[in-house]
Amino acid sequence: MELSVLAGQPVFENTRAVIRYQNLVGQRFVSLVPGAGAARPLPDRGRIPVERTEPSFDLSALLNGFQPLFSVLQPAEVNKLADNIVAVLQAPARRSSRCCAGPPN
């Protein structure tokens, strides 16, 4: 895959490219994640090697596992669960502990 990054957005030699889900419809985006430690800027037309990429996962398999739960939840509860799943998929380290902190309203 090839993509362009705005000139004001630096990409470094240790940057990782991660595929993330934008929503439950399956739309995805590429997130450029800073690597650990200091690194030099990636030169123009530089490449991120496959070792520093992370694919998405099978969202259908995940959602199919929730089917028994969906059958007993109210529509508002399904919506809240869906929002929380998207939040976790978009930023797992930052939001995972918050999304499941309490019982549904």
Summary of the structure (lengths in Angstrom):
residues: 105
radius of gyration: 17.5
end to end distance: 42.7
largest distance: 53.3
contacts: 203
relative contact order: 0.16
helix: 36%
strand: 15%
